[in-house]
């Protein structure tokens, strides 16, 4: 019994120590502003003197240090005294909210507009944000002089708008964050609205399209706005999307690509990569030539089980940065073979087929070599011809009539894209080409290597061993 009590006391000390350590780490994170949190915001925007005067109210803030990211264009950043407490946590240098009990804080700043407010103007990255914070709900109020008409769009659902004697006023509210607003002075009207999407157009939407919109697949709950037309910069927003001509296919693709952007981070990657990820995650087919080719190439090489595994891995990448290397790592895991399929296609204008590298060491004529490349393609094994055949004692060259491989007793010519080869001046017809080009490099298929160049190939877990089986070289 005494031993049991002693063991229990020791165990209690260990658990208490771990809990104290975890609490200390958690407390340190709060004090340094590393703890993640959610908050709500209300933004008041007033356009005057060719500037946007903004008052931004943050609510439901945690009792920890919170770093503030001001908009790059912001001038006159300061606190806004909405109540006695709404300025008490702002640091003297205005870069953070200090630890404090007040759950609401307010900021004010000005965004100058070069040349004033212009029609069809998309204004991006104009609001302050809080580091490590996620906005759960936003409310936006916009007011202008009564002489300034037109339509504002924010990406949030439109709640109401009113023209008064001195001002025009509009209000939006909904789930999530807002980083942009759009203004158009001429006719633009909210033509269609659901919980997920609003469509603004200067023409009425066909009733059949309104019904079909219900079939669009949405990947998250955040509302988006579609504007029928262009903006001055030609850019797409995060929750404000521009589309010429309202069709179901166009809407579906624009919505999916936009929401894929909210789930993944694509930095300096070709647009087809985003479309490929969207195609697999949503089960849709891209109309873009390159992305469609990439998807078809992968589908034609995947079993149903591998496809399910691939989609699962893409789902697991949500919230991360996507690069060609990242996708190749996951694709290699799916096939259990190393590939650089996405990397090879990043800069190419034509599709480079799916191929795999063999990680095993290669031994030729009893010597290990790193010169010879070995790849799988279409279920066949290939070796880089120039390097391998040279190690087997042949001279290789390119001539006007094909690829030449010569030794003292054995001379080959392989015409490109013709189903025959010439050996010692005699022609032999073939069904497949012994030597092919992959990425402008010549490779010889494994069974042809054995048949024509009289080698024995032995494979184990770590090595591929290629040895001549005669002395006819």
N, C-alpha and C positions, 0 to 999 in steps of 0.2 A: 504494500500500500504506500509506504514511504517513497519507494522508487517511482511509483505512478504519479504521486503528487509533485515530486521534484521534476519529473519529465514534463508535467503539465505547466509548471511555473516557467521552465525554460522555454517551452513552446509559446507561452503567453508573451514572454519578453521578445521573442523573435517576431511574432505577428505584430506586436505593438511597435517594434522598431521599424518594420516595413511600412506600416500605416503612417507613422510619423514621417518617414522619408518621402513617401508618396505625397503627403500633405505639404511638406516643405517644397517639393518640386512644383506642385500645383500652385502654391502661394507665390513662389518665385515667378511663375509664368504670368500670374495675374498682375504682379507689380511691374513686370517688364513689358506688359502688353502683348503676351504671346498666346493668351487664352482665346479660343474661338468663341464667337457669340452671334446671336441674331438680334436685329433691332428693326424698328419701323421708322419711317421718315415722312415728313410733310414738307413740300417745297412750294414756296410762293415766288412767282416770277412776274415782274412788272417791266414792260418795255417802255423806255423813255430815253431821250437824248442819245439815240443810236447805241444803246447799251441794254443789257438785261440786268436789272437789279434783282438779286436772288437772296431770299431768306430761307435757310434750310434748317429744319427742326428734327433733331434725332431723339428718339424715345426708346424706352426700355433698355437703357444702357447698363452694362455691368459695372460693378465697383472695382475697376482696374484701370491701369494706364492704357489709353487708346490713341494710337498714332493717327493723325489726320492727313489724308492726301488731298491737297487743294488742286483744282483744275489749273492747267498750265496758263490759261489765259486770264485767270482771276486777278483782279486788282482790288485794292482796299479790303483785304481779308480781315475780318474782325468778328467779335461775338455779336449776337443780337439779343438785346435785353427784353425777352418776351415776358419774363417774370424775375423775381429776385434771385432765383437759383440758376437760371439758364446760362449764366456766364461764369459761375463760380469755379468750374472745373477746367476752363481753358487756360493753358499755360501762357506765360508772358510772351514767349516767342511764337505763340499761336500754331504750334506744330502738333499739339496733342491735348487730349482731355486727361487731366490727372485723376488719380484715385479719389473717389468721392461718393457720397451717398445719393446725390441728385441723379435721378434716372433720365432726365431730359436736359439736353443742351442745344443751343441754337447758334448758328453762324450766319453771317451776311457777307456778301461779296458782289463784285460787278464783273460781268463778262462784256467787254467792248465788242461791237460788231463793226468790222471794217466796212464803211460805206452804208451802215445802217441795215435794217431788216430788209431782206430781199425775198421775193417770191420764189418758191421751189427750193428753199434753203434748208438743208439738213444740218443741224448743229449738234456735233458729237462731243463727248467728254467734257461737258460743261458743268457737272455737279461734283461736289466734294464727296469723298468716300472715307470709310473708316477701316483701317487695316485689321485683318482677321475677322471682320464683321460681315455678316450676310444679311441683306435686306429681305425681310419677310413680307412687308407690305408698304406700298407707296401711295401718297396722295399728292397731286400736282394741281396748283391753281395758276392760271395765266391771265393777266389783264393787260390791255392796251388802251390807248386813246380811242375814243369812240369813232374817230375818223379812219382808224385802221381796221378794215374788215378782214375777211378771209377765214381760213380754217387752220387750226393747230392739230397736230397729231403727236402722240407721245409713245405709243405702244401699249399703254394702259387702256382699259375700257373708258369710253367717254360717258361721263355721268350727266353732264348738262352744260349748256351755254346760254348766255343772255346778253343782249345788247341794251345798255342803259343810256342815260342821257350823256354821261361823261366818259364811260368806259365800256369796253367789250370784255366779257368775262367767260372763261371756260374752265371746267373742272374734270379731272381724270382720277381714277383710283383703281387699285388692283394689286394682286400678289406680285412680289418680286421687286427687283431694282429697275431703275431707269437711268440711262446714260445719254439719251439724245432726245431732241424734239425736232419737229418739222413744221414749216409754215408755208402755206400757199395762199396767195392773195385772190386768185380768181376762183371760179366755181369748183368746189370740191366738197362733196357731201358724203356723209356716212350712209352707205347703201345697204350694208349687211352687217349684222352684229350677232355673235353668239358668245358663250363663255370663253371660247378659245381664240376667236378671230374677229377682227373688224375690217371691213373693206370700204375704202374711200375712193370715190370715182366721180367724174363729172357727167357720167352717163349711168342710167339705171341698169342694174344687173338682171340678166335673164333669170326667170323663175326656175328653170331647169338647173341652171348653174347653182343657184341658192340651195337646191335640194342635194345636188351632187357634193357640195362643200361638206356636207355631213359625213362623207366617206373619207375625208382627209385624215391621215394618221398623224396624231400629235404625240410627241415624245415626252412632253412635260406639261405642267398645268399653267405655265405662264402665258398670258394673253399676248397676241401679236397683232400688228396692224399692217394691212396691205394697201399701198397707194398705187392706183392705176396711173402709171406715168413715170417720169424721170425726175431727178433732182439736179441741182446745178453742178454738184461734184461728181455725180455718177456713182457714188458709193452706196452700198447697202448698209443699213443700220443693224443693230442687234435684234430689236423688237419692232423696227419700222422697216418694211421691205417694199421694194419698188418693182413693179411688173408691168411691162408693156403688153396690153392685150390680156384680158382675163379669161383664161381657159383652165379647166380642171387639172390638166397635166402640168401646166406652168405653175399654178398655185401649189399643187402637191409637191413638186420638186423644190420650189422656193422655200416653202414652209419646212420641209424636211432638212434641207441644207442649213437653214437658219438655226433650227433647233439642234442639229448636230454640232454646230459651233458652240452652243451653250453646254454641251455635254463633253466635248473634247477641245483641246487647244491645238490648232494647226498653225504653226509659225513658219513662214517662208517655205511652205510646202506647196506643190502644184495642186491646182483645184481638183484634178481628177482623184487625188488621194482622199479628199473629203467625200467625194461622190461614191468612191468604192466602199468606204466605211459605212456611209449611209445606206447603200444598196444591201449590204449584208445585215446591218442592224435592223433595218425596217422591212427587209424582204421585197424591196422595190428594184426595178431595173433602170439604170441610168441610160439616158439617150446620148450622152456625150461619147464620142468615138473612142477615146483612150480609156476612160473608166469602164466602158462597156467591154472593151477587149480584155482589160485586166480581170474583170469579174468573170467573163466567160472562160478565160485561161485557167483561173483557179477552180471554177466549178467543174470543168472538164477533167481535172486531175484529182478531185476530192471524192472520197466516199461519203455516204450520208453521215457516218459517224464523225469523220474528219470535219465535215461542214458544221455539224453541231458544235464540235469542239472549237472551231475557228470563231464562230459567232459568240460563244461563251467567253472566249478570250478577249474579243473586241468589247463585249459588255463590261468585262472586268477592267478595261482601260479607261472607263469613263472618269472624267475629272483629271486626267493626266495629259501630258504633252505628247502628241503623236508625230513621229518622224518615220521616214522610210526604214531606218535601222530598227526602230521599235516594232514595226509591223513584221519585218523579216525575222526578228527574234521569236515572235509568237507563231509565225508561219512555220519556222523550223521546228518548234515544239509540236505543232500539229502533225507534221509529217515525220518527225523524229529523224530529220536529216537537215543539214545546214544549207540555207539558201540566201541569196542576196537579190531576190526577185524584185522587190520594191526599189532597192538602191539602184539596180541596173536600169530601171525604167524611169527614174526621176528626171534625167536630162535627155532621154531619148525621144525622138519623134515617132519612131516605129516601135511596136511592141517587142520586147525581148522575152522569149518564152521562159516558162518556169523550169528551172534547172537546180540541181542540188550538188553540193560538193561533198566528197568523201573525206572525212577527217583523219582517216588512217594514214600512217606513214607509207611512202612508196619506195620499194627497193628494186632497182634495175641492175642486172649483172652484178649482184651481190653488193651493191653500194646504195645507200640511202640517198635520195635526191629530193630537193624541194622545187626543182625546175619544172617538173611535169605536173600539170593540173589534171585532176580527175573530177568529172561531173556526171550526174544522172540527168537524163532528159528523156521524157516520154517512155520511162521504164527501162531505158538502156544506159549502159555505162560507156563513157567516152574518156579518152586520154588526149592531152594536147600532143598533136602529131609531131611537130618540128622537134621538140625537146626529147620526146620518148624515142623516136626513130634514130635520132642522132646518138643517143646513148646505146642503142642496139647496133651501132656501127654503120649506119646508112648516111648518105649525103642527101639532103632535101633541097629542093629549089622549085620555083614557080617559072613556068615557061608559057609560050603562046598557046600550047595545046593541053595545058593542065598542070597538075602537081606531080613532080618527079621525085622518086625515091630510089636511090641507086646504091648498090654495093658491087664488089668485084664480080660476083656470080649472079646476082639477082637485081633486075631492073624493072621498076614499075612506073606506069603513068596513069594518073587518075584524072580524067576530064571532069570538069565541074558540071554538075546537074545532068550528067548522062549516065544511063544505067549500064555501064561497062567499065572495065579497066584493062590495061595492057600489061602483060607480064612477059619479059624477054621476047618482045616483038610479037606476042600472040594475044589476041583479043579474047576477053571472057565477059559474057553478059551477066548482069546481076539484077536482082529485084530491088535491093536497097543500095544506097551509096556507102562504100566502106569509109570514106572520109567526107565529113561535112564541115560547114563553117558555123561557128557559134560566136557571136559578137566579133565578127571579122577575124576570127582565129580558127585555124584548122584543127579538127579533132578526129581521131580514129575510133570507130566503135570496137568494143572489146572482143566480140566474137570474130570480127574481121581481122583484128590484130593477131589473134591466135591462129587463124586459118592461113593468112597470107605471109606472116612473118615468123611463123614456126616458133612460137614462144609458149611457155607454160606459165599459167597464172595461179598462184596459191594465195588464199586469203585466210587470215585469222582475225581475231578481235582487234589487234593493233596495227597489223601490217597488210599491205598488198605486195606480193613478191612476184616480179616478172623476170623470167629466166629463159634464154634460148634453149631449145631442145635438140638442136643439131649444130653442126659446125659449118653449115652452108653459107654463113654470113659473109 
